Amino acid sequence: MVDLCLKNAKIPTQNSIVKGGVAIENGKIASISKDALLPEADKTIDLERRLLLPGIIDTHVHFREPGFTEKEDFSTGSKAAAAGGVTTICDMPNNSPPTDTLERFREKKKLGQKKSYIDFGLHAMMTGSIEEGKKLIKQGAASLKLYPEICDDSVTSQLQDGNALLTVHPEDPAMFKEVDNGDFEDFLYSRPSKAEVSEILRILNQVSDLHVHFCHVTTRKGLDHIMEGKINRNLTCEVTPHHLLLDKSHLEKYGSIAKTHPPLRSERDRRNLLRALEKGMIDIVATDHAPHTSQEKDQNITEAPPGIVGVETSLPLMFTLVKEKKLSLYRMIEAMSLYPGRIFNLRNEENIQKGTLIPGADADIVVLDQSQEWEIKGEELHGKTKFTPFEGKKVVGKPFLTLVRGEIVFKEGEIIGKKEHGKFVSRKTQT
């Protein structure tokens, strides 16, 4: 007898959708089969033909702890994630203090273990210390994040470590322009698209032996250079839902609420990104979930901080694209579950990859009510930020259940998990 069976589900595979269920034992997937072949269980849930997917892995979030907990913390951020079907996140290191030493990494790990409802990994900040960077890699950091304004060019060339994964914010500060006014056109002028292309080219010229992952790409030119580089080196990249679905007209409409770095681009750029995602040119979707207080965002666009919340809304937004036949269902699963786990090598203690539905894998599952139509409302979000540029957007598909290692943490609109359930997920490296 197993702990739990989820039956009468629709389970997507690469070529079809099969009807059946999942048996769960000790937090792991015991089997996937037709309902008639499922073993006896202590508890069985009839999913009534809802869609059963691997849990979403969001490898780019800012949960703001330590240092900025008035914006978000591991508790509220992980609640929002669970409500959005996200079962694992990787948190960025630009906290206060930044996660740039082994001691700070360990302290942040303790904070997550005390508060998180879901599993989590941690990125570390790349600094001028090569030795500290190597220690962070060995500690299981999801990546070393390179911020151009912080880390000198020469450092990356010195980090010859086959285990290193370097994540990059691709905007060249040398291309930024000073502006005095506070309208959206000035903001767009201050951070031109050529800054992205310039930084991508700089990194490609500077780094040759490391796996480089480019965050939140926004331009076709930048993507073309990444694709050319993929021919003979290990390169990957991501796109955010807001860059896929919004353009600079939304920046004019919503002002600072839609301000983000890099900025929203043209409608043409947006369409190009969506096509590139469907074709597999863009590897994964990650939200860059970046909460702020309403007081901070209630300023003109020049003074307001950049950032859009997204960890709770990413799955419904992407699934709506599937329903609109702009993205295939399996490509969505690859981009939001399978490939994030693969790229960042997130695995359980049995060395089975996160983001997969196979026996032995962690039972990280989201059940999606694939026919439910609803409207995004900021006031209903589970994080601390109650506003979004997707306010009022009609979407299809609502998370019904979220399980993390076999435990239900979200069910029918309610967080029912435990704050300390989340476990730290180390990026596995070669010994």
C-alpha angles and dihedrals in degrees: 000000000000130000100246141002125198106200140179094035135144108235118192120222127181093272107023149359114259128200117232144079149264129246116210127199128173092349094305134102105260097182145340115214149128112300093251090059098048114115125241113279140196087234133016127192121198106217092194094226095309120152115268113204137171110266115271117256113208107191097183118058136132109215088172098225124163109033106009105051092141084074100041142323137197092272099052094035093052091047089055090047093051091049088055096050094257112143101174132030135181112216123215122239104230094108130126104287095023119237094249105123135055091246093052091045091055092047092051090048089056091051091053093047091053096048115021123106091193137040118278144191127198131225117210128215119251111231136167093282112094092184092053090050091054091050090053091050090053090048089061103260110174088227144327106259116217117209108188094216092053109039125057119235093241093062097069092051089056095050098089098166119138089209095056122112113189119201116199136201097215105215120109109222090206088069096054119110131212117241132183104197129075107227128112095250090059091049092051090047090052094057107034124189090246088070088068093050091047094053094046090052092046092053093045090052093044103042123049110149103045132080104252122197116194114212125219102350113198108176136065091222092056091046092050090057091050091050091050090050092050090070094078108010143048106268131152135171144192140211130206126231090239093057089048096049108026133056137186092283087068089053088057090047100045101026117195093003087070095042113120140150115272093032127239107272136207126307088250091055090049093053091047091053092051092051091047091052093051091049092051095246088122109054105204147004117236125169107219083217101202115173126194135176120264089243091058094048093044091084135089115287095257095055101036117095119250122250145102126207115235116144093101099042103040098091096048090046093050094043089053087059087053091052089049088053092240093117131026118242095235093048087054090052091048093049097044105033119005102043098040088055091047099045094049092036095231109177140163126241090275088058093247116142123253116238096045134110102217133119111279095025120119109272093245102154140160121198111206125202091220098191101046113113117203144152127249112239122182094213090062096054116114097222126081094260111082099184134075138169085237091067109146095007112147113228138176123226126044127200109251101176133011119193125188113194090340097310119115107235098167130030131172096336098321132103105228101161130101124263094232096046094098117098130203112253113209120210104243115234135181114271 
